[in-house]
Structure formats: C-alpha cells, structure tokens
Amino acid sequence: MLDVALKLLKELTSKSFKAYIVGGFVRDYILGIESNDIDITTNATPKEIKEIFADSCVPNEEYGSVIVNKKGIKFELTTFRKEIEYNDKRRPIEIKYIDDLYTDLLRRDFVINTLCIDEKGRILDYLGGQEDIEKKIIRCVGDADSKFKEDSLRILRAIRFATILDFELSDEIIKAIHKNKSSVRTLSYQRKKNELDKIFSSPNRDRGIRLLLEFGLQEELDLPNLSSIIDSSVNSSIGIWSILNNDKYPFNKNELDLINNINKAKKYNNLDPYILYKYGLYVNSCAGSIKGIDLKKITASYNNLIIKSRDEIDISSDQIMNLLDREPGKYLKDIYEDIEKEILYRRLVNKKEIIMAYINSKYR
C-alpha cells in the first residue's frame, strides 16, 4: 500500500506539485502498526488534482479534499490550507488554500499526527512528532485550550489515541480537557459514537473508560452507567453498547438487531444448545461474556451443535406438507421449531425417515 502511495506522490511531484503522506499512517508506520488509511496532503488544488487523476471524485470540495482511486486503493488528497475560523466547535467557517506544508501542519490536532513521508519515502518531522512517539506522549499542536475550543471532538480523539496507543496525555491537554469538557455535549451523537466505538473495541479499553470517568465525561456523553463496563470481559463494542443501553446514540439496523438479541440472550443459559442455535455464536459470546461465562466454553458448545441452521435439517417444507397432506401455514413454523429442539437436544436423529416418523406420529 505504501508503494502505491509513493507512486501517487511521484505523479504529483512530476507535475511540479508538492505532495506528502501525512498523519496517522506515518505515526503507525513508525510504531510498526499496520494501517490501511493513507491521507495525502498537497499544494495542488482540487481542480488541479482532478486534471491529473481522471477517475478522482470530490466528496467535499468545500474543504479541499479529493478521493483518488489507485490500483483499487482509495486515497484522500487534501490541499494545504489554513482554517480561518471555526463554527459550532466543529468545522471551519472558512478555509484558505496555501502553498506551505509547515503552515498546513500547524492546523492539525496532535503533534504525533503531523509526521509526513515524501515521495522518496523519507520521514519529515517539523514539530517533534518522533520525539513524542518515543516519549509516548500526546501533545496538541500549539495551545491545547485553543485547539479544543476550535473542535471539541479533539477531546475524545485525545482520549482515543491515549487508549489505543497507550500513550500519556500532556499536562496541558489534561488541563484543557477539564476546562472545555462541557463542549463535548454539543457534539452530535454520531461523532461521539465514532470515537467511543474505537475506544470500546480497543484491547486497552479499560484505560480509555477510566480516562473518560476521570474527566467526568460520562455526563457530557449521556452515559451515566459508564462505570459499569470497567473490567468487563465483553469482547466487542456492540456488547458494550448493549450494557450501556442508550437510545440516544445512532445505530444502524444490524447494530440494533445485535444489541436487541444480546439483551434477549442474556436472559437465558448461553451454553444451552437451542439458545446457541437460535441466537448464534457472536450474540451468545457477547451475552455470555457480560455474565462472566468462559468464552471457550461457549465456543466449544456451539461447535458441538448437531445443526447450526434450519437448512441442515434433513427434511423440507414440501416434504412435511406432502406427508401431512396440508397447504402451507403457520403450523410449518411450529413443526420446525419442535424438530429443531428435538434434534439439538439429541432426542431425535437428523435423518429424513426418522423425522418423518416423528412428525407422522405427533402431527397427524
């Protein structure tokens, strides 16, 4: 992926433009963390980028970003810019395209995110990002108080980076978070959820939750029961959300279905064959981990199921209807649920002739 990005940089520099990989990818590259998200900064304007890359698209030209697809990889190219003023602690009211990389880096949030790679693969460090990585510390670019006033999401981003990277927050950031934490309440629930999902899914999650609690952010996040998930053995962010049980945050249909099923499955024995079959391994693992059940036991019990889906039952709906000489109806669902339980509890062998005999004796 890096090789493809470097070729893209060379295409831009061959046209006399400046271009650099910037931000999180470079930070993770130095840390030896695999990353599939490469951002590129350049002095080429969106119009000039589109002239060079015919298949590019512009998700938000207002903010100087263009998506370029190169060998199946999508790169976001952003024009060097200076942000004039922020609105609603969220986004700049006005931006100005500039020709200077250093000035562009000054608008960014944290020093560890200002590292760059040029077209020759050389790391450029104007603000001391490598030293911060060595010291495992997160500092703002410039004044932390001003940065958080510009965009309060940076408060959650700081905690997220401290969590995922296991870095310390600078004293200045700690003071600025305490001073500006109330502004987190003004963020949309979607923006807050995006950051929280990354914290909740981190192996270092408990540290992130403790930081949120130390700063008293549970109130600003509308998560009064946040402390209930500390030291939880739950192994997914969806499992965490099922414990927090907050309907203010936006979830897609799949997430809602999983949360609802986890909450239902919590009421049952997550080692029971029928419950494992009905709700599946993932949901039962989440529900079981909330209750402290060993995940290895849940997995072993699931793997030991005779059947894992209705398709594996050795009889079809048509065969049941022919056997009973009946038209389609709700009775089919009832019969299938009965057969499922009998097979799962090993009271009925999953063979067509045996199942037909069972149905014939019970439902005729």
C-alpha positions in Angstrom: 0.0 0.0 0.0 2.8 2.4 0.8 4.4 1.6 -2.6 1.2 2.6 -4.4 1.0 5.8 -2.3 4.6 6.8 -3.1 3.9 6.3 -6.8 0.9 8.7 -6.4 3.2 11.2 -4.7 5.6 11.0 -7.6 2.8 11.6 -10.1 2.1 14.9 -8.3 5.7 15.9 -7.9 6.4 15.2 -11.5 3.9 17.9 -12.3 5.8 20.3 -10.1 3.5 20.0 -7.1 4.4 19.2 -3.5 2.8 16.1 -2.0 3.3 14.1 1.2 1.7 11.2 3.1 0.6 12.8 6.4 -0.9 11.9 9.7 -2.0 8.6 11.2 -0.4 6.3 8.7 3.0 7.8 9.3 2.6 7.6 13.0 1.5 4.0 12.8 4.3 3.2 10.3 6.9 4.4 12.9 5.2 2.4 15.6 5.0 -0.7 13.5 1.2 -0.7 13.4 -0.4 -1.9 10.2 -2.7 0.8 8.7 -4.9 0.8 5.6 -5.8 4.5 5.7 -3.4 6.9 3.9 -4.0 10.6 3.7 -2.1 12.8 1.3 -1.5 16.5 1.6 -0.5 18.6 -1.4 -0.4 22.1 -2.7 -2.4 21.1 -5.8 -5.9 22.4 -5.6 -8.9 20.1 -6.1 -9.3 21.3 -9.6 -5.6 20.5 -10.4 -5.8 17.1 -8.8 -8.9 16.2 -10.9 -7.0 17.2 -14.0 -4.1 14.8 -13.1 -6.3 11.9 -12.0 -9.3 11.5 -14.3 -11.1 8.9 -12.1 -11.0 11.1 -9.0 -14.1 12.2 -7.1 -14.8 15.1 -4.8 -16.7 14.2 -1.6 -16.4 17.7 -0.2 -14.6 20.3 -2.5 -15.5 23.0 0.0 -12.8 21.6 2.3 -10.3 20.8 -0.4 -10.4 17.0 -0.4 -10.4 14.7 -3.4 -10.6 10.9 -3.4 -8.2 9.2 -5.9 -8.5 5.5 -6.6 -5.1 3.9 -7.4 -4.9 0.2 -8.0 -8.1 -0.4 -6.1 -6.9 1.7 -3.1 -8.7 4.9 -2.2 -6.5 7.8 -1.1 -7.8 11.1 0.2 -5.9 14.1 -1.1 -6.3 17.4 0.8 -4.9 20.7 -0.4 -2.6 22.6 2.0 -4.9 25.0 3.8 -5.3 27.5 6.6 -8.5 27.4 8.6 -9.7 30.9 9.3 -12.4 30.4 11.9 -14.4 27.5 13.4 -18.2 27.3 13.8 -20.1 25.4 16.5 -16.8 23.9 17.8 -16.9 21.6 14.9 -15.8 22.8 11.5 -14.0 25.8 10.0 -16.3 28.6 8.6 -13.7 29.5 6.0 -10.5 27.9 4.6 -7.7 29.4 2.5 -5.5 27.3 0.2 -1.9 27.9 0.9 1.5 26.7 -0.6 3.3 25.9 2.7 3.4 22.4 4.3 4.6 23.7 7.7 1.7 26.2 8.0 -0.7 23.4 7.0 0.7 21.2 9.8 0.0 23.8 12.3 -3.7 23.5 11.9 -3.7 19.8 12.8 -4.7 18.4 16.2 -1.8 16.5 17.8 2.0 16.5 17.2 2.1 12.8 16.6 -0.3 13.3 13.7 2.0 15.9 11.9 4.6 13.5 10.6 5.0 13.2 6.9 6.6 10.9 4.3 7.8 12.4 1.0 7.9 10.8 -2.5 11.3 9.2 -1.7 10.0 7.6 1.4 11.8 9.9 3.8 10.1 10.8 7.0 9.7 14.6 7.6 9.3 15.8 11.2 8.8 19.6 11.6 7.2 19.6 15.0 8.8 16.9 17.1 6.4 14.0 16.4 9.0 11.3 16.5 10.2 12.5 19.9 6.6 12.4 21.2 6.3 8.9 19.9 9.5 7.9 21.7 8.2 9.5 24.9 4.8 8.0 24.4 3.0 11.3 25.0 0.2 13.2 23.2 0.6 17.0 22.9 -1.5 19.4 20.9 -0.1 21.4 18.0 0.0 24.8 19.6 -2.3 25.8 22.5 -4.5 22.9 23.7 -7.2 25.2 25.0 -7.5 26.8 21.6 -7.5 23.5 19.8 -10.3 22.1 21.9 -12.3 25.3 21.6 -12.0 25.1 17.8 -13.3 21.5 17.7 -14.4 19.7 20.9 -14.2 16.3 19.2 -10.5 16.6 19.7 -11.1 15.9 23.4 -12.4 12.5 22.6 -9.7 12.0 20.0 -7.1 12.7 22.6 -8.5 10.1 24.9 -8.9 7.6 22.0 -5.2 8.0 21.0 -4.1 7.6 24.6 -6.2 4.5 24.8 -5.2 2.8 21.5 -1.5 3.7 21.6 -1.2 3.5 25.4 0.3 7.0 25.5 0.1 9.6 28.2 -1.7 12.9 27.8 0.4 16.0 28.3 -0.4 18.2 31.4 -1.6 20.9 29.1 -4.1 18.6 27.4 -5.3 17.4 30.8 -6.0 20.9 32.0 -7.6 21.9 28.7 -10.0 18.9 28.8 -11.1 19.7 32.3 -11.7 23.3 31.2 -13.5 22.5 27.9 -15.2 19.2 28.7 -18.7 20.7 28.7 -18.4 21.4 25.0 -18.5 17.7 24.3 -22.2 17.8 24.9 -22.7 20.0 21.8 -21.2 17.2 19.5 -23.6 15.1 17.5 -24.2 11.6 18.9 -22.8 10.2 15.7 -19.5 11.9 16.1 -19.3 10.8 19.7 -20.2 7.3 18.8 -17.5 7.1 16.2 -14.8 7.8 18.8 -16.4 5.7 21.5 -16.6 2.7 19.2 -12.8 2.9 18.7 -12.2 3.2 22.4 -14.7 0.3 23.3 -13.1 -2.0 20.7 -9.5 -1.4 21.8 -7.7 -4.1 23.8 -6.7 -1.2 26.1 -10.4 -0.2 26.5 -10.4 -0.1 30.3 -7.8 2.7 30.3 -9.9 4.7 27.9 -13.1 4.3 30.0 -11.1 5.3 33.2 -9.9 8.4 31.4 -13.5 9.3 30.4 -14.6 8.8 34.0 -11.6 10.7 35.5 -12.5 13.7 33.3 -16.2 13.3 34.3 -17.2 13.0 30.7 -20.0 10.4 31.4 -22.4 13.3 31.9 -21.4 15.1 28.7 -21.7 11.8 26.8 -25.1 11.0 28.4 -23.7 7.7 29.7 -24.5 7.7 33.4 -23.7 4.0 33.8 -20.3 4.2 32.0 -18.5 2.9 35.1 -20.5 -0.4 34.8 -18.3 -1.6 31.9 -14.9 -1.2 33.6 -13.2 -4.6 33.8 -16.0 -6.2 31.9 -15.0 -9.3 29.9 -17.2 -8.2 27.0 -15.2 -8.6 23.8 -16.9 -6.2 21.4 -18.1 -2.6 21.2 -21.7 -3.9 20.4 -21.6 -5.9 23.6 -20.6 -2.7 25.5 -23.4 -0.7 23.9 -25.9 -3.4 25.0 -24.8 -2.9 28.6 -24.9 0.9 28.3 -28.4 0.6 26.8 -28.6 4.1 25.5 -31.2 5.0 22.8 -29.8 8.5 22.1 -26.9 7.1 20.1 -27.5 6.2 16.4 -27.2 2.6 15.4 -27.8 1.0 12.1 -30.3 -1.8 11.7 -27.7 -4.6 12.0 -26.3 -3.0 15.2 -29.8 -2.6 16.7 -30.7 -6.2 15.9 -27.5 -7.4 17.6 -28.0 -5.3 20.7 -31.6 -6.4 21.0 -30.6 -10.1 20.5 -27.8 -9.8 23.1 -30.2 -8.3 25.6 -32.6 -11.2 24.9 -29.9 -13.9 25.0 -28.6 -12.5 28.4 -31.8 -13.9 30.0 -31.0 -17.5 29.0 -28.3 -20.1 29.5 -25.7 -19.3 26.8 -24.5 -22.8 26.9 -27.9 -24.3 26.1 -27.9 -25.9 22.6 -31.2 -24.3 21.5 -30.1 -20.8 22.7 -26.8 -21.2 20.9 -28.6 -22.3 17.8 -31.3 -19.5 17.9 -29.0 -16.5 18.6 -25.7 -17.7 17.1 -22.1 -17.7 18.4 -21.5 -14.0 18.3 -24.6 -12.9 20.2 -24.1 -15.7 22.8 -20.5 -14.8 23.2 -21.4 -11.2 23.9 -24.3 -12.2 26.2 -22.2 -14.8 28.0 -19.2 -12.6 28.5 -21.4 -10.0 30.2 -22.4 -12.7 32.7 -18.8 -13.9 33.0 -19.1 -17.2 31.2 -15.9 -18.6 29.8 -15.9 -17.8 26.0 -14.0 -21.1 25.3 -17.0 -23.0 26.8 -19.5 -21.1 24.7 -17.4 -21.7 21.5 -16.9 -25.4 22.3 -20.6 -25.8 23.0 -21.5 -24.0 19.7 -19.1 -26.1 17.7 -20.7 -29.2 19.2 -24.2 -28.4 17.9 -25.8 -31.1 15.8 -27.2 -28.4 13.4 -26.4 -24.7 13.2 -29.2 -23.7 10.7 -32.6 -24.8 9.6 -31.1 -25.7 6.2 -29.3 -28.5 7.8 -32.5 -30.3 8.9 -32.9 -33.4 6.7 -36.5 -32.6 5.6 -38.0 -29.8 3.5 -41.3 -27.8 3.9 -42.7 -29.5 0.8 -42.0 -32.9 2.3 -43.7 -32.0 5.5 -46.8 -30.7 3.6 -46.9 -33.8 1.4 -46.6 -36.0 4.5 -49.5 -34.3 6.3 -51.4 -33.6 3.1 -51.8 -29.9 4.1 -51.4 -26.5 2.5 -48.7 -24.0 3.7 -49.5 -22.4 7.0 -48.2 -21.3 10.4 -48.1 -25.0 11.5 -44.9 -25.4 9.5 -43.0 -22.9 11.7 -44.3 -24.7 14.8 -43.2 -28.1 13.5 -39.8 -26.8 12.5 -39.2 -25.3 16.0 -40.2 -28.6 17.5 -37.9 -30.6 15.3 -35.0 -28.1 15.9 -35.3 -28.6 19.6 -35.6 -32.4 19.4 -32.5 -32.6 17.2 -30.5 -30.1 19.2 -31.2 -31.8 22.5 -30.3 -35.1 20.8 -33.7 -36.6 21.3 -34.3 -37.0 17.5 -31.8 -38.2 14.9 -31.4 -35.8 12.0 -32.4 -38.3 9.3 -35.4 -37.9 7.0 -37.1 -41.2 7.7 -36.8 -40.8 11.4 -38.0 -37.1 11.3 -41.0 -38.1 9.1 -41.9 -40.9 11.5 -41.8 -38.4 14.4 -44.0 -35.9 12.5 -46.4 -38.5 11.4 -46.9 -39.8 15.0 -47.2 -36.3 16.6 -49.0 -34.1 14.0 -51.4 -36.4 12.1 
